[in-house]
Amino acid sequence: MISAPPATVMTLSSKPHIAMNTHEELRAVWHELGLSPALLESADVSSRSPIDGQTLAHVARPRDVDVDEAVSRSYRAFLAWREVPAPQRGELVRRLAQMLRTHKAALGRVVSLEVGKITSEGLGEVQEMIDICDFAVGLSRQLHGLTIASERPDHRMMEQWHPLGPVGVITAFNFPVAVWSWNAALALVCGNSVLWKPSEKASLCAVAVHGLWLRCVQHYIGQTRCSPEHAQMLHDLCLLVPGDSRAGDALARHPRVALVSATGSTRMGRAVAPAVAQRFGRCLLELGGNNAVIVTETADLDLAVRAIVFGAVGTAGQRCTTTRRLLVHASQHAQLVQRLIKAYGSLRIGDPREDGVLMGPLIDEAAAASMQRALVQAQAQGGTVLYGGQRLSPGTGASANPLSVIPTGGVYVSPALVDMPGQTPIVCEETFAPILYVMRWHSLREALELHNAVAQGLSSAIFTQDLIEAETFLSATGSDCGIANVNLGTSGAEIGGAFGGDKDSGGGRESGSDAWRQYMRRTTNTINRGRSLPLAQGVSFDV
Ligand code: NAD
């Protein structure tokens, strides 16, 4: 059904070291994090490693009613926290950044163990947490409003930004620690409390982050010798609400949860948004993507190949910003495809903890099944699989990719490159796996039409040396995505900019720029320093 990859030169001159089994390594890493081993055996929900399928731990899942109780505690914490001056709120976030710096390697490892990211990506996620904490600490001294000219004499208008309330954060499995911090660091300096409903596929990462947070809180309480009431408030400031979609749904419906920031599939967003809207709550949605790279006639293909392979294959194609569509000028098609096939053939796939491995496992069997279904549909819709798409079997070099070292018990695939005759229905879907669909175009106008024709609008990129093409792509008639890049790929955003996309990608913007405003409520204030009461718009009402 799927064509075999081309022959690849076997370059494994030295045997990779045998990684520790995931269950044992987790215990060692947990010890480094300074967390209680009891947290690993606290209930009946198991967390398993996609690397080798081993059970890592049994983590807690509270009963449904606990959501109500958690929200009440969070609300009480909010009432006290909003009175703490913002720069002092920043101090707690500064300590969190320090804790994360100290434990970056160990926490990054938990990410690798539970969701299968390669070592540098696990570390990168923790670095992202540190970066957003630093950003939030600076912000805690700059939460600013405007002053506005009034039409009335002796009047002044201004805006203030006040804390909002408990913020519910629902997160996806593929960024199991960073997305919480994007929300929590900003929410906390803005004076809010936080309730975190992590992905049921990454609950251990959440327990680890929450454990580190509580260690910060304990140190802070010890050093500041605050009252027992204040200490209780600090304990309740960030709460974990583990569970499946029912816990997320309970947060979405709860009238005390002022903002629900939900990251996950578009399907999830379609359920959460109306539930929050029903009670006029606020929603910040970060949903699925179907991101494209446009390669023009003038593109630097060396740059493009590196960016496309990282975008399409990094995190095993399990990023919201993964490159899923490649729109290539017809004149570049043959050469680019040939270079991509060569690059794909040189990728080492396997245990993500091993040096040199660039692609780890898929999260679970369901992900592999959805990849296979998509490939079958792509071929039924006229596509040709140019490379990969196979399930890789355990053993060194024993699989379809000779460079791979596949552990037993995980779900490993070779990334697929599929030539498509056009943008067929399957290309318009986000399949959360490493499939890159390649399509040709003849004019930039045609490329932009194809680019914007899908329902999602998250991330996008163009490779060109032509200023007019680059500026057209970035203009109002160009890419319709929240993220549009020139000569770099679709994935790997920095925290300084606002992150998010439009259309089916949800419309939310979080992280940098002025995203903090969503975690606060705006009041417009008018102050009269005169002795008369002029009315706006010249209205007279003499009593
Ligand atoms: P998912 O939608 O299955 O689950 C995400 C979270 O939502 C989980 O915590 C889940 O328990 C919860 N959830 C699911 N249904 C819910 C409901 N009806 N009510 C409340 N909560 C519910 O997504 P996933 O498989 O964990 O992650 C992959 C998806 O997330 C992809 O579509 C990816 O593009 C998207 N994603 C988007 C971003 C972004 O910033 N735009 C970032 C990461 C992942």
Boltz pocket constraint, residues with backbone or C-beta under 6 A from the ligand:
constraints:
  - pocket:
      binder: B
      contacts: [[A, 170], [A, 171], [A, 172], [A, 173], [A, 174], [A, 175], [A, 197], [A, 198], [A, 199], [A, 200], [A, 243], [A, 244], [A, 245], [A, 246], [A, 247], [A, 248], [A, 249], [A, 252], [A, 263], [A, 264], [A, 265], [A, 266], [A, 267], [A, 268], [A, 271], [A, 272], [A, 285], [A, 286], [A, 287], [A, 288], [A, 289], [A, 319], [A, 320], [A, 321], [A, 430], [A, 432], [A, 458], [A, 500], [A, 501], [A, 505]]
      max_distance: 6.0
